[in-house]
C-alpha cells in the first residue's frame, strides 16, 4: 500500500525548517520520500490524501505514560472495587486518546502488561507504538508499594505483571529477569519516594546503589536500559551512579546532579504536568490528603529544577506521566516547557528526535526521513509560532500511523 499525504507545508523539527507545498510518500508503512511536491515523484497507484490547510510534522513521542491508569484522580474506595481486568480494559480508550492527540509512539512507564502492546501491534485495538516497562520496581515501603498501615494492599494484581516490591541485590537480579520475561523493553526503578505513594517521601532516596547497579547490569545482559523514577536529590545521584539511562521527574536537581547528567549524557524526562494534575484532582476532591499535600509541596521546586536543567543544557526528552492526568491531554507539557525557557523548536525536538533516540527508536519515530515509520500529524498552522497547535488534541486534525489514517478532521 502506498499513501501520499499532501500538505500546505512540512515541518522538520530537527532543522526547524518549514517546506511549503509538501508531500510525504509512505509505502508499506515506511516513508520513502518527502519534500516539495515539485521534486517528489508520487506513484500513480498511491492513495492521495489531501491535507489542505495543514502543516505536516512527525508523529509525537511521549517517553513517560501509564495507559493502565485512568487519569481521574485517586479515589481509594473506587480502587478497592476495581477488578484487575478492568484496569487492563481501561487501556483501550487510553491508547486511542493518546493516538488521537498526535502521539504515535510512547514509552509506558509501568503497570501496562505486554498484551496491550501486542494488541496494538496485531490491530486488535488502536494505539501508539509502544515500548513498555511492565512494572516499576521499588523497595518495601517505596513508590510502588501500595500497602497501607491497615494491612490492605490496593495495587491491582494483574497476572502477567510481576510483583513491584523487591529488596536486596540478588532478589533484584531475579525480578529484573522476571520483568524481561514478562515482555519489558525497559526496566523501571524507583530510586526515591513519590507523590502518589502512601509510605514514602519524595525527598528520600530509596534502593541502594548496589540494588540499582544489579538492575542495570542484569538489564544490559539482555539489551535493555533502565529508567529511574527519581525525585529526591540523592535518589537522582544514586540512580546516575548506578548507571541508569534516564531520570524521570528530577524534582530536586542540584549543580552536582546536573553535572553528572551532562557528563553521562543522561536524558531528563520532566513530567511537569503530573503534579499540576494532582493539584487539580485534589481541588475537585479526587485525591487523598497525603497525596494532595505532597503534590502541592513539590510543584514549584519541580519547575525550578527543570528550568535549571534546561539552562544548563541537559538533554530533555518529552514525557508527561499521563495517567495521573487524562489521556490525550499530554500536549500541555509543551506549554510548561516553553514557560521555563525552552524554545518552541527545542520543545518539538524533545517530543520527536530527542525522545526517539532516548527510548531506542532513533531514525524510526519522531522523524519523516526515508526509512522511518510513516507516522505523521497535521495541524492548522506552524507550531514553531504557536505551540497550542500541538498542546491541544483538538488542534491535531490529522494523524497517520504507518501510512494509515487514524484521525481525520474535516476542514
C-alpha positions as CSV (number, residue, x, y, z in Angstrom):
1,X,0.0,0.0,0.0
2,X,1.3,3.5,-1.0
3,X,-0.1,6.6,0.6
4,X,0.9,10.2,-0.4
5,X,-0.1,13.0,2.0
6,X,-0.2,16.4,0.5
7,X,0.0,19.3,3.0
8,X,0.4,23.1,2.9
9,X,3.8,22.7,4.5
10,X,6.2,20.1,6.1
11,X,8.0,20.9,9.3
12,X,11.3,19.3,10.1
13,X,11.8,19.8,13.9
14,X,15.5,18.9,13.8
15,X,16.3,21.7,11.5
16,X,13.3,23.9,12.5
17,X,12.7,24.3,8.7
18,X,9.3,24.6,7.0
19,X,9.0,23.4,3.4
20,X,5.9,24.8,1.7
21,X,3.6,22.8,-0.6
22,X,5.0,19.5,0.5
23,X,4.2,15.8,0.2
24,X,5.1,12.7,2.2
25,X,5.1,9.3,0.5
26,X,4.7,6.2,2.6
27,X,5.0,2.7,1.2
28,X,4.3,-0.5,3.3
29,X,4.3,1.6,6.4
30,X,7.6,3.4,5.9
31,X,8.5,6.8,4.5
32,X,10.0,6.6,1.0
33,X,10.1,10.3,0.1
34,X,9.2,13.7,1.5
35,X,9.7,17.2,0.3
36,X,8.3,19.8,-2.1
37,X,5.7,18.4,-4.4
38,X,7.7,19.7,-7.4
39,X,10.6,17.4,-6.6
40,X,8.8,14.3,-5.4
41,X,7.6,11.6,-7.8
42,X,4.3,10.2,-6.5
43,X,3.4,6.7,-7.8
44,X,0.3,6.7,-9.9
45,X,-1.4,4.0,-7.7
46,X,-0.8,5.9,-4.4
47,X,-3.7,6.7,-2.2
48,X,-3.7,10.5,-2.3
49,X,-4.6,12.2,0.9
50,X,-5.3,16.0,0.7
51,X,-4.3,17.7,3.9
52,X,-5.1,21.1,2.6
53,X,-4.6,23.9,5.2
54,X,-2.4,21.7,7.4
55,X,1.3,21.7,8.4
56,X,2.7,18.1,8.4
57,X,5.2,17.0,11.0
58,X,6.4,13.7,12.5
59,X,4.2,11.9,15.0
60,X,4.9,12.9,18.5
61,X,6.6,10.7,21.2
62,X,5.8,10.6,24.9
63,X,8.5,8.9,27.0
64,X,6.5,8.5,30.2
65,X,2.9,7.5,30.2
66,X,0.7,5.0,32.2
67,X,-2.0,3.6,29.9
68,X,-3.4,1.5,32.7
69,X,-4.1,4.4,35.0
70,X,-7.3,6.3,34.1
71,X,-6.2,9.8,34.9
72,X,-9.2,10.6,37.0
73,X,-7.6,11.0,40.4
74,X,-7.2,8.5,43.2
75,X,-10.4,7.5,44.9
76,X,-9.3,4.7,47.2
77,X,-12.8,3.3,47.6
78,X,-13.1,3.1,43.8
79,X,-9.7,1.4,43.6
80,X,-10.8,-1.3,46.0
81,X,-13.8,-2.0,43.9
82,X,-11.9,-2.2,40.6
83,X,-11.0,-5.8,39.4
84,X,-7.7,-6.2,37.6
85,X,-9.4,-7.0,34.3
86,X,-11.0,-3.5,34.3
87,X,-7.6,-1.9,34.8
88,X,-6.4,-3.6,31.6
89,X,-9.6,-2.8,29.7
90,X,-9.1,0.9,30.5
91,X,-6.0,0.9,28.3
92,X,-8.3,0.7,25.2
93,X,-9.7,4.2,25.4
94,X,-6.4,5.5,26.8
95,X,-4.4,4.2,23.8
96,X,-6.9,5.6,21.4
97,X,-7.0,9.1,23.0
98,X,-3.2,9.1,23.1
99,X,-3.0,8.4,19.4
100,X,-5.7,11.0,18.5
101,X,-3.7,13.6,20.4
102,X,-0.9,13.1,17.9
103,X,1.3,10.8,19.9
104,X,2.1,7.9,17.6
105,X,4.8,6.4,19.9
106,X,5.1,6.1,23.7
107,X,7.1,4.5,26.5
108,X,4.8,3.2,29.1
109,X,6.4,3.6,32.5
110,X,4.8,0.7,34.4
111,X,1.5,-1.1,35.0
112,X,0.7,-2.0,31.5
113,X,1.2,-5.7,30.6
114,X,2.8,-6.8,27.3
115,X,-0.6,-8.0,26.0
116,X,-1.7,-4.4,25.5
117,X,1.4,-3.7,23.3
118,X,0.7,-6.9,21.4
119,X,-3.0,-6.0,20.9
120,X,-2.0,-2.7,19.2
121,X,0.7,-4.4,17.1
122,X,-1.8,-7.0,15.9
123,X,-4.5,-4.4,15.1
124,X,-6.9,-5.6,17.8
125,X,-7.1,-2.1,19.2
126,X,-5.9,1.3,18.0
127,X,-3.0,2.9,19.8
128,X,0.5,4.2,19.5
129,X,3.7,2.2,19.1
130,X,4.9,1.2,22.5
131,X,7.9,0.4,24.5
132,X,6.9,-0.8,27.9
133,X,8.4,-1.2,31.4
134,X,5.6,-3.6,32.5
135,X,6.1,-2.7,36.2
136,X,8.0,-0.2,38.3
137,X,10.3,-1.8,40.9
138,X,10.7,-0.3,44.4
139,X,11.8,-1.3,47.8
140,X,9.4,-2.3,50.6
141,X,7.6,0.9,51.5
142,X,8.8,2.6,48.3
143,X,6.9,4.3,45.5
144,X,5.2,1.2,44.0
145,X,4.4,-0.4,47.4
146,X,0.6,0.2,47.8
147,X,0.3,-1.5,51.2
148,X,-1.4,0.8,53.7
149,X,-0.9,0.7,57.5
150,X,-4.2,-1.1,58.0
151,X,-2.8,-4.0,56.1
152,X,-4.7,-3.5,52.8
153,X,-2.8,-3.6,49.5
154,X,-4.7,-1.7,46.8
155,X,-2.3,-2.5,43.9
156,X,-4.2,-4.5,41.3
157,X,-2.7,-8.0,40.8
158,X,-2.6,-8.4,37.1
159,X,-1.4,-12.0,36.5
160,X,1.3,-11.3,33.9
161,X,2.7,-8.2,35.7
162,X,5.5,-9.2,38.3
163,X,5.4,-8.1,41.9
164,X,6.7,-4.5,42.1
165,X,8.3,-4.7,45.5
166,X,11.9,-6.1,45.8
167,X,14.7,-5.8,48.4
168,X,18.3,-6.8,48.0
169,X,20.8,-7.3,45.2
170,X,20.2,-10.9,44.3
171,X,16.4,-10.6,44.5
172,X,16.7,-7.5,42.3
173,X,18.5,-9.6,39.6
174,X,15.8,-12.2,39.7
175,X,13.0,-9.6,39.5
176,X,14.6,-7.9,36.5
177,X,14.8,-11.2,34.8
178,X,11.1,-11.8,35.6
179,X,10.2,-8.4,34.2
180,X,12.0,-9.0,31.0
181,X,10.4,-12.4,30.8
182,X,7.0,-10.6,31.1
183,X,7.8,-8.6,28.0
184,X,9.6,-5.4,29.3
185,X,11.5,-3.3,26.8
186,X,12.7,-1.1,29.7
187,X,13.3,-1.7,33.4
188,X,11.9,1.0,35.7
189,X,13.3,1.5,39.2
190,X,12.1,3.9,41.8
191,X,15.1,5.4,43.4
192,X,13.2,7.9,45.6
193,X,9.8,8.3,47.1
194,X,7.0,9.9,45.2
195,X,3.7,11.8,45.4
196,X,1.1,9.1,44.8
197,X,2.5,6.5,47.2
198,X,1.3,6.2,50.8
199,X,4.5,5.2,52.7
200,X,7.3,7.4,51.4
201,X,8.5,11.0,50.9
202,X,9.7,12.5,47.6
203,X,12.7,13.9,49.4
204,X,14.0,10.5,50.4
205,X,16.2,8.2,48.4
206,X,15.2,4.5,48.0
207,X,17.0,1.4,46.8
208,X,20.7,1.1,47.4
209,X,23.4,1.8,44.8
210,X,24.1,-1.9,44.8
211,X,20.5,-2.8,44.0
212,X,20.4,-0.2,41.2
213,X,23.7,-1.5,39.7
214,X,22.4,-5.0,39.8
215,X,19.3,-4.0,37.9
216,X,21.3,-2.1,35.3
217,X,23.8,-4.9,34.8
218,X,21.0,-7.5,34.5
219,X,19.1,-5.4,32.1
220,X,22.2,-4.8,30.0
221,X,22.8,-8.5,29.6
222,X,19.5,-8.7,27.7
223,X,19.8,-5.5,25.7
224,X,17.7,-3.3,28.0
225,X,18.2,0.0,29.7
226,X,16.9,1.4,33.0
227,X,14.8,4.4,33.7
228,X,14.6,5.8,37.2
229,X,11.7,7.5,39.0
230,X,14.0,9.9,40.8
231,X,12.7,12.9,42.6
232,X,14.9,13.2,45.7
233,X,18.4,14.7,45.1
234,X,20.2,11.7,46.5
235,X,17.9,9.4,44.7
236,X,18.8,11.1,41.4
237,X,22.5,10.8,42.2
238,X,22.3,7.2,43.3
239,X,20.5,6.4,40.0
240,X,23.2,8.1,38.0
241,X,26.0,6.4,39.9
242,X,24.2,3.0,39.4
243,X,24.1,3.5,35.6
244,X,20.5,4.3,34.7
245,X,19.8,5.9,31.3
246,X,17.0,8.3,32.1
247,X,15.9,10.3,35.1
248,X,12.1,10.7,35.4
249,X,10.7,13.8,37.1
250,X,14.0,15.1,38.6
251,X,12.3,17.4,41.1
252,X,15.4,18.3,43.1
253,X,18.4,18.5,40.8
254,X,21.4,20.4,42.2
255,X,24.5,21.5,40.3
256,X,26.3,18.3,41.0
257,X,23.4,16.2,39.7
258,X,23.2,18.3,36.6
259,X,26.9,18.0,36.0
260,X,26.6,14.2,36.4
261,X,23.8,14.2,33.8
262,X,25.8,16.3,31.4
263,X,28.9,14.1,31.8
264,X,26.9,10.9,31.3
265,X,24.7,12.1,28.5
266,X,21.6,11.2,30.5
267,X,18.2,12.4,29.5
268,X,15.7,14.1,31.9
269,X,12.1,13.3,31.4
270,X,10.5,16.2,33.3
271,X,6.7,15.3,33.5
272,X,5.9,18.8,34.7
273,X,2.2,18.4,34.1
274,X,1.9,15.5,36.6
275,X,2.0,17.4,39.9
276,X,-0.3,20.0,38.3
277,X,-2.9,17.3,37.7
278,X,-2.5,16.0,41.2
279,X,-3.4,19.5,42.4
280,X,-6.3,19.8,40.0
281,X,-7.7,16.4,41.2
282,X,-7.2,17.5,44.8
283,X,-9.1,20.7,44.2
284,X,-12.0,18.6,42.9
285,X,-11.9,16.2,45.9
286,X,-10.4,13.2,43.9
287,X,-7.1,12.9,45.7
288,X,-6.2,11.7,49.3
289,X,-4.9,14.5,51.5
290,X,-1.5,12.9,51.8
291,X,-1.0,12.8,48.0
292,X,-2.5,16.3,47.6
293,X,-0.2,17.8,50.2
294,X,2.9,16.2,48.5
295,X,1.7,17.4,45.1
296,X,1.4,21.0,46.2
297,X,4.7,20.8,48.1
298,X,6.8,19.7,45.0
299,X,5.2,21.8,42.3
300,X,7.3,25.0,42.5
301,X,10.6,23.1,43.2
302,X,9.9,20.8,40.3
303,X,9.6,23.8,37.9
304,X,12.7,25.4,39.2
305,X,14.7,22.2,38.9
306,X,13.7,21.6,35.3
307,X,14.4,25.3,34.5
308,X,17.9,24.9,35.8
309,X,18.4,21.7,33.8
310,X,17.2,23.4,30.6
311,X,19.6,26.4,31.2
312,X,22.5,24.0,31.8
313,X,21.8,22.1,28.5
314,X,20.7,18.8,30.0
315,X,19.0,16.7,27.3
316,X,15.3,17.0,27.8
317,X,13.1,14.1,26.5
318,X,9.4,14.8,26.4
319,X,7.3,12.9,29.0
320,X,4.2,13.6,30.9
321,X,3.2,10.8,33.4
322,X,-0.2,10.9,31.7
323,X,-2.5,8.5,33.6
324,X,-2.0,10.8,36.5
325,X,-4.0,13.2,34.3
326,X,-6.4,12.5,31.5
327,X,-5.2,10.6,28.5
328,X,-4.9,12.7,25.4
329,X,-4.1,15.8,27.5
330,X,-0.3,15.3,27.4
331,X,0.4,18.2,25.0
332,X,0.0,20.7,27.9
333,X,3.6,19.7,28.7
334,X,4.8,21.7,25.7
335,X,3.5,24.9,27.2
336,X,5.1,24.2,30.6
337,X,8.5,23.5,29.0
338,X,8.2,26.7,26.9
339,X,7.3,28.7,30.1
340,X,10.6,27.5,31.6
341,X,12.7,28.7,28.8
342,X,12.7,26.0,26.1
343,X,12.3,27.5,22.6
344,X,9.4,26.1,20.6
345,X,11.8,24.2,18.3
346,X,13.5,22.5,21.2
347,X,10.1,21.7,22.7
348,X,9.2,19.9,19.4
349,X,12.6,18.2,19.2
350,X,12.1,16.9,22.8
351,X,9.0,15.1,21.6
352,X,10.4,13.9,18.3
353,X,14.1,13.3,17.5
354,X,15.3,13.5,21.1
355,X,12.5,11.3,22.5
356,X,13.1,8.8,19.8
357,X,16.8,8.5,20.5
358,X,16.2,8.4,24.2
359,X,13.9,5.4,24.2
360,X,15.6,3.4,21.4
361,X,13.8,4.4,18.2
362,X,16.3,6.7,16.6
363,X,15.6,7.2,12.9
364,X,12.3,5.2,13.1
365,X,9.9,7.5,15.0
366,X,9.9,11.3,15.6
367,X,11.2,11.8,12.0
368,X,10.0,11.7,8.4
369,X,13.3,10.8,6.9
370,X,13.1,8.0,4.4
371,X,13.1,4.6,6.1
372,X,11.2,5.9,9.2
373,X,7.8,4.6,10.1
374,X,5.1,6.5,8.2
375,X,3.8,8.3,11.3
376,X,2.8,11.9,10.9
377,X,0.3,14.5,12.1
378,X,-1.2,17.6,10.6
379,X,-2.0,20.8,12.4
380,X,-3.6,24.1,11.1
381,X,-0.6,26.3,11.2
382,X,3.1,26.5,12.2
383,X,3.7,25.1,15.8
384,X,7.0,26.9,15.9
385,X,4.9,30.0,16.1
386,X,2.1,28.6,18.1
387,X,2.7,25.6,20.4
388,X,-1.0,25.4,21.2
389,X,-1.3,23.6,17.9
390,X,0.4,20.5,19.4
391,X,-0.6,21.2,23.0
392,X,-4.3,20.5,22.4
393,X,-5.6,17.4,20.9
394,X,-8.4,19.3,19.2
395,X,-5.8,21.1,17.1
396,X,-4.4,17.9,15.7
397,X,-6.6,17.5,12.7
398,X,-4.8,14.6,11.0
399,X,-3.0,11.5,12.4
400,X,-1.4,8.9,10.2
401,X,0.3,5.8,11.6
402,X,2.2,3.5,9.3
403,X,0.6,5.2,6.3
404,X,-3.0,4.6,7.6
405,X,-5.2,7.4,8.6
406,X,-6.3,7.0,12.2
407,X,-7.8,10.5,12.7
408,X,-9.0,13.0,10.1
409,X,-10.9,16.1,10.9
410,X,-12.8,17.8,8.2
411,X,-11.5,21.3,7.3
